[in-house]
Amino acid sequence: MSRRTLLSLSLLAVTGCAHAPMVVKHSYDFRTTALFKLPCDQVRKPDAPVDPLEIELVQCNSTRLVRMVENFLRIQEADPERGVVGDTMAEVRAKGFTIYVDPEERVRRANTKPLYGNEALAAVGMSVSPPPLQTPGDVRAYTDFMGSHYAEEYYERDLRSITDRFCVNSRDSHDMGDDRTFAIVWRNGHVYKRVIKGGPIDNPKQEKGFLICPSTFIVDTVSGGLSTAARGMAGVK
């Protein structure tokens, strides 16, 4: 075996690249509260070929996210200066938001979370450090204040990830979709704050290693020679 042929095979083994289509992987990360489910016949079809089984598994779980956002923004926050006391629990439920599956509120809905006290305030970015508590009265006042806060979080994630050009030294990926957390805080039974965290995702990314792949270090399988870059390496003693 000649030195050139040996180098050709070595480069092919190291780079893991050849004149063949690169692998493309489609993956999905879908989590929902199922509060605003979209009927199966109204689900947008994929914009690229995917495994039919994947479509069957996820098509009926899609969320009416626009409607969910609109209803959430209709929730009234307290505004004492304007005389607005904020929505009650029942008024929020009427807008479609509940962390329970059953009317008796015994079974909690998936991808929801109840929060209390300082954790409730932290859900909307208003965490409070306790002041110096020097007397029993101070402790009681702080405890009563924190106890007046209750929050609920609703998590919706519909993320599609496309990864292609699998190689030892190069990979392209593209994450698309939505990742949102809806948080509502009540104070003394009325909505104090409501916040949407996260939003749409459109994140193309390319990762490269030391070598450039796939074209510059490839064996020319037709002629039995090397690419230009590889021939340059072969000339190095």
PLY file of the C-alpha trace (Angstrom):
ply
format ascii 1.0
element vertex 237
property float x
property float y
property float z
element edge 236
property int vertex1
property int vertex2
end_header
0.00 0.00 0.00
1.42 3.39 -1.01
1.97 6.21 1.44
-0.65 8.31 -0.37
-3.31 5.59 -0.16
-2.55 5.04 3.51
-2.87 8.76 4.21
-6.15 8.83 2.29
-7.63 6.08 4.44
-6.31 7.72 7.61
-7.93 11.05 6.78
-11.23 9.37 6.03
-11.15 7.56 9.36
-10.22 10.69 11.32
-12.74 13.05 9.75
-15.54 10.51 9.48
-16.66 12.32 6.31
-17.32 11.03 2.82
-19.23 11.93 -0.34
-22.58 10.88 1.16
-25.61 12.73 2.53
-25.17 13.92 6.10
-27.53 12.65 8.79
-30.39 14.99 9.70
-32.11 14.57 13.05
-35.48 16.06 13.99
-36.33 16.09 17.69
-39.21 17.57 19.67
-39.57 18.79 23.25
-43.26 19.31 23.90
-44.77 20.11 27.31
-48.20 21.60 27.88
-50.83 22.25 30.50
-53.47 21.16 27.94
-55.59 24.18 28.90
-55.78 25.63 25.39
-55.55 22.52 23.21
-55.85 22.91 19.44
-58.12 20.44 17.59
-56.15 17.93 15.51
-57.58 19.16 12.21
-56.30 22.70 12.89
-52.69 21.77 13.62
-50.14 23.32 11.24
-48.41 20.66 9.17
-44.60 20.31 9.42
-42.56 22.40 6.97
-40.07 19.57 6.38
-40.34 15.79 6.01
-40.50 14.01 9.36
-41.25 10.53 10.60
-45.02 9.92 10.17
-45.10 8.37 13.64
-43.75 11.62 15.13
-46.58 13.57 13.47
-49.15 11.11 14.81
-47.80 11.42 18.34
-47.67 15.21 18.56
-50.29 16.60 16.18
-53.19 16.43 18.66
-51.24 17.97 21.52
-50.63 21.39 19.99
-51.62 24.48 21.97
-53.60 27.58 21.01
-50.69 29.66 22.25
-51.90 32.96 20.79
-55.25 32.58 22.54
-53.50 31.59 25.76
-51.36 34.75 25.66
-54.36 36.94 24.85
-56.42 35.53 27.71
-53.50 35.85 30.09
-53.04 39.53 29.23
-56.74 40.10 29.98
-56.13 39.18 33.61
-56.44 42.39 35.65
-53.54 43.30 37.93
-54.13 45.40 41.02
-53.70 49.12 40.48
-54.66 51.03 43.65
-54.11 54.43 42.02
-56.83 53.66 39.47
-59.04 51.85 41.94
-58.44 48.42 40.34
-58.31 45.66 42.97
-57.19 42.90 40.58
-58.96 39.74 39.43
-60.10 37.19 41.98
-59.29 33.49 41.72
-62.70 32.82 40.18
-62.20 35.53 37.54
-58.83 34.06 36.58
-60.39 30.60 36.32
-63.07 32.04 34.02
-60.29 33.19 31.66
-59.09 29.59 31.35
-56.28 29.30 33.91
-56.38 26.62 36.56
-53.71 24.27 37.90
-56.31 21.61 38.68
-57.92 19.03 36.42
-61.01 18.42 38.55
-63.52 20.94 39.97
-62.74 19.77 43.51
-59.13 20.88 42.97
-57.63 17.60 44.10
-55.71 16.56 40.97
-53.03 18.97 39.79
-52.63 19.59 36.07
-49.36 18.65 34.36
-46.74 21.39 33.88
-48.21 23.66 36.55
-46.88 24.64 39.95
-48.32 26.37 43.06
-46.00 28.72 44.96
-46.30 30.42 48.32
-44.77 33.36 50.16
-41.39 34.52 48.93
-41.34 31.85 46.20
-44.58 33.31 44.87
-43.03 36.78 44.65
-39.85 35.36 43.10
-41.96 33.89 40.27
-42.58 37.43 39.01
-39.13 38.77 39.90
-40.12 40.41 43.18
-38.35 38.31 45.79
-38.20 40.09 49.18
-35.41 39.76 51.74
-36.74 39.72 55.31
-36.08 42.92 57.31
-34.52 42.75 60.79
-37.04 40.88 62.92
-36.39 41.99 66.49
-39.70 41.35 68.22
-42.44 38.71 68.06
-44.65 41.36 66.50
-42.14 41.85 63.67
-42.03 38.13 63.04
-45.80 37.87 63.00
-46.18 40.85 60.65
-43.62 39.44 58.21
-45.20 35.98 58.33
-48.67 37.43 57.69
-47.33 39.51 54.79
-45.68 36.52 53.12
-48.69 34.33 53.81
-50.89 36.72 51.85
-49.09 35.81 48.59
-49.94 32.82 46.43
-48.80 32.13 42.88
-49.36 29.70 40.04
-47.01 28.89 37.16
-48.07 27.42 33.82
-45.36 25.98 31.57
-45.74 25.65 27.78
-42.90 24.37 25.61
-43.15 23.45 21.93
-39.61 23.20 20.63
-38.39 21.60 17.43
-34.69 20.97 16.98
-33.06 20.14 13.64
-29.47 18.93 13.73
-27.54 18.08 10.57
-24.02 17.66 9.20
-23.00 15.22 11.89
-19.25 14.96 11.71
-16.30 14.79 14.05
-15.55 18.46 13.54
-18.70 20.25 12.41
-22.36 20.37 13.31
-25.22 22.70 12.42
-28.36 22.91 14.54
-31.50 25.02 14.59
-33.93 25.28 17.51
-37.36 26.71 16.69
-40.58 27.07 18.65
-41.83 28.52 21.91
-40.78 28.23 25.54
-42.98 30.23 27.94
-43.84 30.28 31.61
-47.00 32.12 32.70
-46.90 33.27 36.32
-49.76 34.79 38.35
-49.40 36.14 41.90
-52.37 36.86 44.15
-52.14 39.07 47.24
-55.00 38.68 49.70
-57.10 36.95 47.06
-56.60 39.45 44.20
-54.14 39.37 41.33
-51.09 41.40 42.27
-48.85 40.67 39.28
-48.89 38.47 36.20
-45.82 37.87 34.02
-44.93 35.88 30.89
-41.36 34.62 30.97
-39.63 33.35 27.83
-41.08 33.55 24.34
-40.45 32.50 20.72
-37.18 30.70 19.96
-35.29 30.87 16.65
-31.73 29.85 17.38
-29.49 28.66 14.53
-26.07 27.53 15.67
-22.91 26.12 14.10
-20.19 24.30 15.99
-16.77 23.69 14.46
-13.73 21.78 15.58
-10.10 22.02 14.52
-10.70 20.69 11.00
-13.13 21.97 8.37
-15.63 19.36 7.33
-16.83 17.85 5.07
-15.22 19.12 1.85
-11.57 19.92 2.54
-10.36 16.61 3.98
-12.15 14.07 1.81
-10.82 11.20 -0.26
-11.62 11.58 -3.94
-13.11 8.13 -4.34
-13.44 8.40 -8.13
-9.82 9.26 -9.01
-8.24 7.58 -6.01
-6.47 10.83 -5.12
-6.79 13.37 -2.33
-8.50 16.73 -2.09
-6.35 19.83 -2.52
-5.95 20.38 1.22
-5.14 16.73 1.83
-2.53 16.71 -0.97
-0.90 19.65 0.74
-0.64 17.59 3.91
0.73 14.62 2.00
3.58 16.77 0.78
4.66 17.47 4.35
7.50 15.14 5.32
0 1
1 2
2 3
3 4
4 5
5 6
6 7
7 8
8 9
9 10
10 11
11 12
12 13
13 14
14 15
15 16
16 17
17 18
18 19
19 20
20 21
21 22
22 23
23 24
24 25
25 26
26 27
27 28
28 29
29 30
30 31
31 32
32 33
33 34
34 35
35 36
36 37
37 38
38 39
39 40
40 41
41 42
42 43
43 44
44 45
45 46
46 47
47 48
48 49
49 50
50 51
51 52
52 53
53 54
54 55
55 56
56 57
57 58
58 59
59 60
60 61
61 62
62 63
63 64
64 65
65 66
66 67
67 68
68 69
69 70
70 71
71 72
72 73
73 74
74 75
75 76
76 77
77 78
78 79
79 80
80 81
81 82
82 83
83 84
84 85
85 86
86 87
87 88
88 89
89 90
90 91
91 92
92 93
93 94
94 95
95 96
96 97
97 98
98 99
99 100
100 101
101 102
102 103
103 104
104 105
105 106
106 107
107 108
108 109
109 110
110 111
111 112
112 113
113 114
114 115
115 116
116 117
117 118
118 119
119 120
120 121
121 122
122 123
123 124
124 125
125 126
126 127
127 128
128 129
129 130
130 131
131 132
132 133
133 134
134 135
135 136
136 137
137 138
138 139
139 140
140 141
141 142
142 143
143 144
144 145
145 146
146 147
147 148
148 149
149 150
150 151
151 152
152 153
153 154
154 155
155 156
156 157
157 158
158 159
159 160
160 161
161 162
162 163
163 164
164 165
165 166
166 167
167 168
168 169
169 170
170 171
171 172
172 173
173 174
174 175
175 176
176 177
177 178
178 179
179 180
180 181
181 182
182 183
183 184
184 185
185 186
186 187
187 188
188 189
189 190
190 191
191 192
192 193
193 194
194 195
195 196
196 197
197 198
198 199
199 200
200 201
201 202
202 203
203 204
204 205
205 206
206 207
207 208
208 209
209 210
210 211
211 212
212 213
213 214
214 215
215 216
216 217
217 218
218 219
219 220
220 221
221 222
222 223
223 224
224 225
225 226
226 227
227 228
228 229
229 230
230 231
231 232
232 233
233 234
234 235
235 236
